[in-house]
């Protein structure tokens, strides 16, 4: 092929400026090829002129072969991302592509504008004043504490602590001197004036007082709005509450002759039943009961042949019968735990019939044995309450079942000798100085205090609806206010004033 007859578009140029050095890599070769194709395409478009749109010039490569589509239009061609299969089998085996869901519209979470909120006739300004009204936000100013603020607060706390310490010192000194600061601080119970009209007469009298009670027209007895009618109201019958507190009926007591007769009849019935079982062969016959009195009659010739051996045999049988009898009695006895359970059950049954309460006033409890007996018996009888120990007098409040209260009353008023005194006993691990002077059995000289005039007085006795204390306890109070505070928790501070008024 002659180079002169070749197409001037793709023919190489022989000038020195058109020579291109040999590319060093494949990327440079591809770039050079694209540059030559672009230059050829540009020349063909320029030569075509106006007729280029009617008969487009298609660039061709060597040997009159069409160029690759990627090289024909470098500026417009964009390769597709998903190239479909070209063969029928590939098309048939291809999986169906899932359809992409339409994009969801995002929810508009923005609230209404301030103008719409103001124009809404149903909007309450008191509920949304900050959003409805456009107010400028003001920055918060800094607030500085004044100099000496916390120093003044600390000084006030110190003064308060000093006042409290001074009060304690005054209370201790007054107690030692014998002055009670609570002498004039008792509650003054004021009696309220009677009302102008009682509540039960308000529906019968026309008015707010009894001024027109003599006038029959001012009374609401025969009027239409009167509370007195011809109808009779029958109240619902309730079981009397005292019936549950009634003790169970006890069986009639028998005389000694009647008891012996019943025992004889019972033993005879048991013997006949045993004889019937022996006749039927259900039980073996018991061996003869040999005693020294019936020895010759039961054994006969045996006793004559060897009386010494027979007597020893009879003694062994008598000892065996006595041992069996003792064992049977021991088996019937309750264990220590069973006795405690039985006692606790009986105390619960006694308390279920009704709770009774007693209040005692004791002049002096400096004897430790008296304090021990008061607390120990209260615990043993399952009583609840408190023992308030005070320098002037002592108050004991107990509550429990009828039987326990009855026994405790005997203890306080009969069994304990309140005039006797005994030396102070200090428990191991405690110091004698920890005990107050007025609680010791000895006076300042070391001698026993004289309790000749000491006594115990019953201040109150009666029933209550429920227990006011959860357990038994003792409280040492040096002032009247402390004693009243200890009783206020159980709402029994009135007993302290009642005991204080008793001489």
Secondary structure, DSSP 8 states (H G I E B T S, - for coil): --TTTS-TTTS---STTS-----SSHHHHHHHHHHHHHHHHHHHHHHHGGGGTTS----B-GGG-B--HHHH-TTT----SS----SHHHHHHS-------------------HHHHHH-TT--TTTSHHHHS-------------TTHHHHHHHHHHHHHHHHHHHHHHHHHHHHHT--TTTT-S---------SS-GGGTTTBSSSSSTTTT-GGGB-SSSTT-S--S----------GGGGGS---------HHHHHHHHHHHHHHHHHHHHHHHHTTSS--------SSSHHHHHTHHHHH-HHHHHHHHHHHHHHHHHHHHHHHHHHS--HHHHHHHHHHHHHHHHHT-EEEEEEEES----HHHHHHHHHHHHHTT-EEEEEE-SS-EEEEEEE-HHHHHHHHHIIIIIS-TT--------TT--GGGS-GGGSSB-TTS-B---TT--EEEEEEEEESS-S-SSEEEEE-SSHHHHHHHHHTTT-THHHHHHHH--
